[in-house]
Amino acid sequence: MATTTYSLRMDEGLKKSFDDFCESVGLTATVAINMFAKKTVAEQKIPFEVNAEPRRVTAKEARKAFYQLRKEAKKNGLQDMTLDEINEEIRLAREERRAREAKKAKEGADAL
């Protein structure tokens, strides 16, 4: 089968991010674009999703994030919260989220 060149323009940052993603799932950009084109033509739709494995966080990165969160908590006056207070904050946030989701679902049902 004969091959041809397909040239396209892309933002430099997007190209780098795309190349990095392709590498993370063991592909080249050319292979990924060919996969996309073949499936799109065969299924007549944007046909699939490819996900990279979750990135592993190093101990150094985790420590850095922990200290940053601790710094933010101190700045916001939250560093002295007990575990019970933290759990109550989480419970209230979840309750609010469920209420918003229920309201949204009801509004969607009412629209029908």
LUMMI-401426 format. One line per field, with one value per atom (N, C-alpha, C, CB): residue number from 1; y, x, z; atom name; residue in three letters. Coordinates in steps of 0.05 Angstrom, whole numbers. Glycine has a CB too. Example, Ala and Ser with C-alpha at 12.3 -4.5 7.8 and 13.67 -1.06 7.14 Angstrom:
BEGIN
n (1, 1, 1, 1, 2, 2, 2, 2)
py (-114, -90, -66, -89, -45, -21, 1, -12)
px (264, 246, 264, 226, 257, 273, 258, 282)
pz (156, 156, 156, 181, 142, 143, 157, 114)
atom (N, CA, C, CB, N, CA, C, CB)
res (ALA, ALA, ALA, ALA, SER, SER, SER, SER)
//
This chain:
BEGIN
n (1, 1, 1, 1, 2, 2, 2, 2, 3, 3, 3, 3, 4, 4, 4, 4, 5, 5, 5, 5, 6, 6, 6, 6, 7, 7, 7, 7, 8, 8, 8, 8, 9, 9, 9, 9, 10, 10, 10, 10, 11, 11, 11, 11, 12, 12, 12, 12, 13, 13, 13, 13, 14, 14, 14, 14, 15, 15, 15, 15, 16, 16, 16, 16, 17, 17, 17, 17, 18, 18, 18, 18, 19, 19, 19, 19, 20, 20, 20, 20, 21, 21, 21, 21, 22, 22, 22, 22, 23, 23, 23, 23, 24, 24, 24, 24, 25, 25, 25, 25, 26, 26, 26, 26, 27, 27, 27, 27, 28, 28, 28, 28, 29, 29, 29, 29, 30, 30, 30, 30, 31, 31, 31, 31, 32, 32, 32, 32, 33, 33, 33, 33, 34, 34, 34, 34, 35, 35, 35, 35, 36, 36, 36, 36, 37, 37, 37, 37, 38, 38, 38, 38, 39, 39, 39, 39, 40, 40, 40, 40, 41, 41, 41, 41, 42, 42, 42, 42, 43, 43, 43, 43, 44, 44, 44, 44, 45, 45, 45, 45, 46, 46, 46, 46, 47, 47, 47, 47, 48, 48, 48, 48, 49, 49, 49, 49, 50, 50, 50, 50, 51, 51, 51, 51, 52, 52, 52, 52, 53, 53, 53, 53, 54, 54, 54, 54, 55, 55, 55, 55, 56, 56, 56, 56, 57, 57, 57, 57, 58, 58, 58, 58, 59, 59, 59, 59, 60, 60, 60, 60, 61, 61, 61, 61, 62, 62, 62, 62, 63, 63, 63, 63, 64, 64, 64, 64, 65, 65, 65, 65, 66, 66, 66, 66, 67, 67, 67, 67, 68, 68, 68, 68, 69, 69, 69, 69, 70, 70, 70, 70, 71, 71, 71, 71, 72, 72, 72, 72, 73, 73, 73, 73, 74, 74, 74, 74, 75, 75, 75, 75, 76, 76, 76, 76, 77, 77, 77, 77, 78, 78, 78, 78, 79, 79, 79, 79, 80, 80, 80, 80, 81, 81, 81, 81, 82, 82, 82, 82, 83, 83, 83, 83, 84, 84, 84, 84, 85, 85, 85, 85, 86, 86, 86, 86, 87, 87, 87, 87, 88, 88, 88, 88, 89, 89, 89, 89, 90, 90, 90, 90, 91, 91, 91, 91, 92, 92, 92, 92, 93, 93, 93, 93, 94, 94, 94, 94, 95, 95, 95, 95, 96, 96, 96, 96, 97, 97, 97, 97, 98, 98, 98, 98, 99, 99, 99, 99, 100, 100, 100, 100, 101, 101, 101, 101, 102, 102, 102, 102, 103, 103, 103, 103, 104, 104, 104, 104, 105, 105, 105, 105, 106, 106, 106, 106, 107, 107, 107, 107, 108, 108, 108, 108, 109, 109, 109, 109, 110, 110, 110, 110, 111, 111, 111, 111, 112, 112, 112, 112)
py (-23, 0, 25, 0, 43, 68, 86, 82, 101, 120, 148, 115, 167, 195, 211, 205, 236, 253, 271, 270, 273, 291, 312, 275, 337, 358, 375, 376, 382, 399, 418, 382, 439, 459, 455, 488, 459, 455, 473, 425, 483, 499, 483, 506, 496, 483, 469, 504, 482, 470, 445, 490, 447, 424, 401, 431, 406, 385, 371, 397, 387, 374, 357, 396, 368, 353, 327, 370, 329, 306, 285, 314, 294, 276, 262, 291, 277, 266, 245, 288, 252, 233, 207, 245, 210, 187, 169, 195, 181, 166, 151, 185, 164, 152, 127, 172, 125, 101, 83, 109, 89, 71, 75, 43, 99, 104, 127, 110, 129, 154, 170, 148, 196, 213, 203, 242, 194, 184, 160, 176, 141, 117, 126, 97, 144, 153, 166, 172, 183, 197, 177, 219, 158, 137, 120, 119, 113, 98, 115, 92, 140, 158, 159, 186, 163, 165, 139, 172, 116, 91, 85, 68, 90, 85, 105, 86, 130, 150, 144, 178, 136, 128, 103, 124, 83, 58, 62, 38, 78, 81, 107, 82, 124, 149, 166, 143, 166, 182, 184, 171, 202, 202, 177, 229, 157, 130, 120, 112, 133, 120, 140, 100, 129, 145, 129, 152, 141, 128, 143, 129, 129, 141, 132, 134, 151, 144, 132, 169, 116, 106, 129, 83, 128, 150, 154, 145, 179, 185, 179, 214, 166, 159, 184, 135, 190, 213, 204, 227, 218, 211, 220, 222, 209, 217, 246, 199, 255, 283, 302, 288, 294, 310, 310, 299, 287, 285, 303, 256, 302, 318, 348, 312, 356, 383, 392, 387, 375, 382, 383, 360, 365, 366, 392, 342, 400, 425, 449, 428, 449, 471, 472, 467, 449, 449, 458, 421, 450, 459, 489, 444, 500, 529, 543, 535, 533, 545, 543, 531, 521, 517, 538, 489, 541, 561, 589, 559, 595, 622, 627, 624, 606, 609, 603, 591, 599, 594, 567, 615, 548, 521, 500, 512, 507, 487, 474, 500, 485, 473, 457, 495, 451, 435, 407, 435, 396, 369, 351, 364, 325, 306, 306, 278, 309, 310, 335, 310, 357, 382, 379, 406, 366, 362, 343, 350, 322, 303, 317, 279, 335, 349, 368, 366, 381, 398, 381, 412, 357, 340, 331, 315, 323, 315, 337, 306, 361, 384, 389, 409, 388, 392, 371, 392, 346, 325, 328, 297, 337, 342, 364, 349, 385, 407, 398, 430, 382, 372, 354, 356, 337, 319, 336, 299, 357, 375, 389, 396, 399, 411, 392, 423, 367, 347, 340, 322, 337, 331, 353, 326, 378, 401, 402, 428, 396, 396, 373, 392, 350, 328, 334, 302, 347, 355, 375, 366, 395, 415, 402, 437, 382, 368, 352, 350, 339, 324, 342, 307, 365, 384, 395, 407, 397, 408, 389, 414, 363, 344, 346, 315)
px (17, 0, 18, -19, 12, 27, 21, 22, 41, 36, 40, 55, 30, 32, 37, 7, 46, 52, 27, 77, 20, -2, 11, -25, 11, 23, 1, 41, 6, -14, 1, -34, -13, -2, -15, -6, 2, -8, 8, -5, -5, 8, 32, -12, 54, 79, 75, 101, 62, 57, 40, 45, 19, 1, 17, -23, 34, 50, 67, 67, 80, 98, 81, 113, 58, 41, 31, 17, 24, 14, 36, 3, 60, 83, 89, 108, 88, 93, 72, 93, 46, 25, 29, -3, 34, 38, 60, 44, 82, 104, 96, 128, 79, 70, 53, 55, 40, 24, 37, -4, 63, 79, 74, 73, 65, 60, 77, 30, 78, 89, 65, 108, 69, 47, 36, 57, 53, 44, 26, 68, 33, 16, -10, 31, -10, -34, -53, -28, -42, -59, -70, -43, -54, -64, -86, -41, -83, -103, -129, -95, -127, -150, -164, -142, -148, -160, -174, -138, -161, -173, -200, -154, -200, -224, -246, -218, -238, -258, -272, -244, -256, -268, -285, -245, -275, -290, -316, -273, -316, -340, -356, -332, -345, -358, -365, -383, -347, -350, -323, -371, -320, -296, -299, -293, -282, -289, -277, -281, -257, -245, -231, -225, -223, -209, -184, -227, -162, -137, -128, -115, -124, -116, -88, -136, -72, -46, -50, -27, -32, -33, -29, -12, -42, -38, -9, -54, -1, 27, 33, 34, 55, 63, 76, 83, 68, 79, 102, 57, 125, 148, 144, 174, 160, 159, 166, 178, 185, 194, 171, 218, 156, 133, 111, 123, 106, 85, 92, 81, 117, 126, 123, 155, 130, 128, 99, 140, 81, 52, 41, 37, 50, 41, 49, 53, 74, 83, 69, 113, 63, 49, 20, 48, 7, -20, -19, -32, 1, 3, 7, 27, 23, 28, 2, 49, -14, -40, -59, -52, -60, -77, -71, -76, -45, -37, -45, -6, -41, -48, -78, -39, -94, -123, -134, -136, -116, -125, -138, -145, -130, -142, -123, -151, -99, -79, -86, -53, -104, -110, -135, -111, -147, -172, -167, -183, -186, -184, -194, -202, -189, -198, -228, -187, -242, -271, -281, -282, -267, -275, -271, -260, -249, -243, -264, -214, -270, -290, -318, -293, -325, -350, -350, -354, -328, -325, -330, -298, -318, -321, -350, -302, -363, -390, -408, -400, -404, -421, -417, -414, -392, -386, -399, -355, -399, -412, -442, -405, -453, -482, -490, -490, -475, -480, -478, -461, -458, -455, -479, -429, -488, -511, -536, -516, -539, -563, -562, -563, -538, -535, -542, -507, -532, -536, -566, -520, -579, -607, -624, -617, -616, -630, -627, -620, -603, -597, -613, -566, -614, -629, -659, -624, -669, -697, -703, -705, -685, -689, -689, -667, -671, -670, -695, -646, -706, -731, -754, -736, -755, -777, -777, -775, -753, -751, -763, -722, -764, -775, -804, -766)
pz (0, 0, 0, 24, -18, -19, 4, -46, 13, 34, 24, 58, 38, 31, 56, 16, 52, 75, 80, 70, 105, 114, 131, 129, 122, 137, 151, 119, 176, 190, 208, 205, 215, 233, 260, 223, 281, 308, 327, 317, 347, 367, 378, 390, 382, 390, 417, 392, 436, 462, 460, 481, 443, 439, 427, 421, 407, 395, 415, 372, 432, 453, 472, 468, 480, 498, 485, 508, 460, 445, 442, 417, 435, 432, 459, 422, 481, 507, 514, 529, 508, 513, 497, 507, 471, 454, 465, 426, 473, 485, 510, 491, 526, 551, 547, 568, 524, 518, 497, 508, 492, 474, 444, 481, 436, 408, 398, 403, 372, 360, 352, 335, 347, 338, 311, 335, 293, 268, 271, 250, 288, 293, 305, 311, 325, 338, 318, 361, 300, 281, 260, 267, 252, 234, 247, 225, 272, 286, 286, 316, 293, 294, 266, 302, 245, 218, 210, 198, 214, 206, 221, 211, 247, 262, 255, 292, 251, 244, 218, 242, 198, 172, 175, 151, 189, 192, 207, 206, 228, 245, 238, 273, 222, 215, 239, 198, 258, 282, 296, 302, 316, 332, 350, 349, 346, 355, 382, 335, 392, 415, 433, 405, 456, 476, 484, 501, 485, 494, 519, 471, 540, 565, 573, 588, 583, 594, 622, 596, 631, 658, 677, 663, 700, 719, 725, 745, 727, 732, 762, 726, 767, 794, 807, 795, 831, 845, 862, 863, 860, 876, 905, 863, 923, 951, 953, 968, 937, 938, 930, 920, 908, 899, 920, 873, 932, 953, 977, 961, 985, 1008, 1001, 1015, 977, 969, 969, 940, 958, 958, 987, 942, 1004, 1032, 1045, 1048, 1042, 1055, 1043, 1052, 1017, 1005, 1016, 974, 1019, 1030, 1059, 1029, 1074, 1102, 1104, 1116, 1085, 1084, 1078, 1063, 1059, 1052, 1075, 1027, 1089, 1112, 1134, 1123, 1139, 1159, 1151, 1164, 1125, 1115, 1118, 1085, 1115, 1117, 1144, 1096, 1164, 1191, 1196, 1199, 1181, 1183, 1194, 1155, 1201, 1209, 1236, 1212, 1252, 1278, 1278, 1298, 1255, 1254, 1264, 1226, 1279, 1288, 1265, 1314, 1268, 1247, 1246, 1254, 1268, 1268, 1253, 1297, 1256, 1242, 1212, 1253, 1205, 1177, 1165, 1173, 1179, 1169, 1166, 1188, 1185, 1183, 1159, 1209, 1153, 1129, 1104, 1128, 1103, 1080, 1078, 1083, 1100, 1100, 1089, 1128, 1098, 1089, 1059, 1105, 1050, 1022, 1004, 1017, 1014, 998, 998, 1010, 1020, 1022, 1003, 1052, 1002, 984, 955, 989, 949, 922, 914, 919, 932, 926, 921, 949, 937, 934, 907, 957, 899, 873, 850, 869, 853, 832, 831, 837, 854, 854, 841, 883, 847, 836, 806, 848, 797, 768, 754, 763, 767, 755, 754, 772, 775, 775, 754, 803, 750, 730, 702, 732, 698, 673, 668, 672, 689, 686, 680, 711, 694, 690, 661, 710, 649, 622, 601, 616, 609, 590, 590, 596)
atom (N, CA, C, CB, N, CA, C, CB, N, CA, C, CB, N, CA, C, CB, N, CA, C, CB, N, CA, C, CB, N, CA, C, CB, N, CA, C, CB, N, CA, C, CB, N, CA, C, CB, N, CA, C, CB, N, CA, C, CB, N, CA, C, CB, N, CA, C, CB, N, CA, C, CB, N, CA, C, CB, N, CA, C, CB, N, CA, C, CB, N, CA, C, CB, N, CA, C, CB, N, CA, C, CB, N, CA, C, CB, N, CA, C, CB, N, CA, C, CB, N, CA, C, CB, N, CA, C, CB, N, CA, C, CB, N, CA, C, CB, N, CA, C, CB, N, CA, C, CB, N, CA, C, CB, N, CA, C, CB, N, CA, C, CB, N, CA, C, CB, N, CA, C, CB, N, CA, C, CB, N, CA, C, CB, N, CA, C, CB, N, CA, C, CB, N, CA, C, CB, N, CA, C, CB, N, CA, C, CB, N, CA, C, CB, N, CA, C, CB, N, CA, C, CB, N, CA, C, CB, N, CA, C, CB, N, CA, C, CB, N, CA, C, CB, N, CA, C, CB, N, CA, C, CB, N, CA, C, CB, N, CA, C, CB, N, CA, C, CB, N, CA, C, CB, N, CA, C, CB, N, CA, C, CB, N, CA, C, CB, N, CA, C, CB, N, CA, C, CB, N, CA, C, CB, N, CA, C, CB, N, CA, C, CB, N, CA, C, CB, N, CA, C, CB, N, CA, C, CB, N, CA, C, CB, N, CA, C, CB, N, CA, C, CB, N, CA, C, CB, N, CA, C, CB, N, CA, C, CB, N, CA, C, CB, N, CA, C, CB, N, CA, C, CB, N, CA, C, CB, N, CA, C, CB, N, CA, C, CB, N, CA, C, CB, N, CA, C, CB, N, CA, C, CB, N, CA, C, CB, N, CA, C, CB, N, CA, C, CB, N, CA, C, CB, N, CA, C, CB, N, CA, C, CB, N, CA, C, CB, N, CA, C, CB, N, CA, C, CB, N, CA, C, CB, N, CA, C, CB, N, CA, C, CB, N, CA, C, CB, N, CA, C, CB, N, CA, C, CB, N, CA, C, CB, N, CA, C, CB, N, CA, C, CB, N, CA, C, CB, N, CA, C, CB, N, CA, C, CB, N, CA, C, CB, N, CA, C, CB, N, CA, C, CB, N, CA, C, CB, N, CA, C, CB, N, CA, C, CB, N, CA, C, CB, N, CA, C, CB, N, CA, C, CB, N, CA, C, CB)
res (MET, MET, MET, MET, ALA, ALA, ALA, ALA, THR, THR, THR, THR, THR, THR, THR, THR, THR, THR, THR, THR, TYR, TYR, TYR, TYR, SER, SER, SER, SER, LEU, LEU, LEU, LEU, ARG, ARG, ARG, ARG, MET, MET, MET, MET, ASP, ASP, ASP, ASP, GLU, GLU, GLU, GLU, GLY, GLY, GLY, GLY, LEU, LEU, LEU, LEU, LYS, LYS, LYS, LYS, LYS, LYS, LYS, LYS, SER, SER, SER, SER, PHE, PHE, PHE, PHE, ASP, ASP, ASP, ASP, ASP, ASP, ASP, ASP, PHE, PHE, PHE, PHE, CYS, CYS, CYS, CYS, GLU, GLU, GLU, GLU, SER, SER, SER, SER, VAL, VAL, VAL, VAL, GLY, GLY, GLY, GLY, LEU, LEU, LEU, LEU, THR, THR, THR, THR, ALA, ALA, ALA, ALA, THR, THR, THR, THR, VAL, VAL, VAL, VAL, ALA, ALA, ALA, ALA, ILE, ILE, ILE, ILE, ASN, ASN, ASN, ASN, MET, MET, MET, MET, PHE, PHE, PHE, PHE, ALA, ALA, ALA, ALA, LYS, LYS, LYS, LYS, LYS, LYS, LYS, LYS, THR, THR, THR, THR, VAL, VAL, VAL, VAL, ALA, ALA, ALA, ALA, GLU, GLU, GLU, GLU, GLN, GLN, GLN, GLN, LYS, LYS, LYS, LYS, ILE, ILE, ILE, ILE, PRO, PRO, PRO, PRO, PHE, PHE, PHE, PHE, GLU, GLU, GLU, GLU, VAL, VAL, VAL, VAL, ASN, ASN, ASN, ASN, ALA, ALA, ALA, ALA, GLU, GLU, GLU, GLU, PRO, PRO, PRO, PRO, ARG, ARG, ARG, ARG, ARG, ARG, ARG, ARG, VAL, VAL, VAL, VAL, THR, THR, THR, THR, ALA, ALA, ALA, ALA, LYS, LYS, LYS, LYS, GLU, GLU, GLU, GLU, ALA, ALA, ALA, ALA, ARG, ARG, ARG, ARG, LYS, LYS, LYS, LYS, ALA, ALA, ALA, ALA, PHE, PHE, PHE, PHE, TYR, TYR, TYR, TYR, GLN, GLN, GLN, GLN, LEU, LEU, LEU, LEU, ARG, ARG, ARG, ARG, LYS, LYS, LYS, LYS, GLU, GLU, GLU, GLU, ALA, ALA, ALA, ALA, LYS, LYS, LYS, LYS, LYS, LYS, LYS, LYS, ASN, ASN, ASN, ASN, GLY, GLY, GLY, GLY, LEU, LEU, LEU, LEU, GLN, GLN, GLN, GLN, ASP, ASP, ASP, ASP, MET, MET, MET, MET, THR, THR, THR, THR, LEU, LEU, LEU, LEU, ASP, ASP, ASP, ASP, GLU, GLU, GLU, GLU, ILE, ILE, ILE, ILE, ASN, ASN, ASN, ASN, GLU, GLU, GLU, GLU, GLU, GLU, GLU, GLU, ILE, ILE, ILE, ILE, ARG, ARG, ARG, ARG, LEU, LEU, LEU, LEU, ALA, ALA, ALA, ALA, ARG, ARG, ARG, ARG, GLU, GLU, GLU, GLU, GLU, GLU, GLU, GLU, ARG, ARG, ARG, ARG, ARG, ARG, ARG, ARG, ALA, ALA, ALA, ALA, ARG, ARG, ARG, ARG, GLU, GLU, GLU, GLU, ALA, ALA, ALA, ALA, LYS, LYS, LYS, LYS, LYS, LYS, LYS, LYS, ALA, ALA, ALA, ALA, LYS, LYS, LYS, LYS, GLU, GLU, GLU, GLU, GLY, GLY, GLY, GLY, ALA, ALA, ALA, ALA, ASP, ASP, ASP, ASP, ALA, ALA, ALA, ALA, LEU, LEU, LEU, LEU)
//
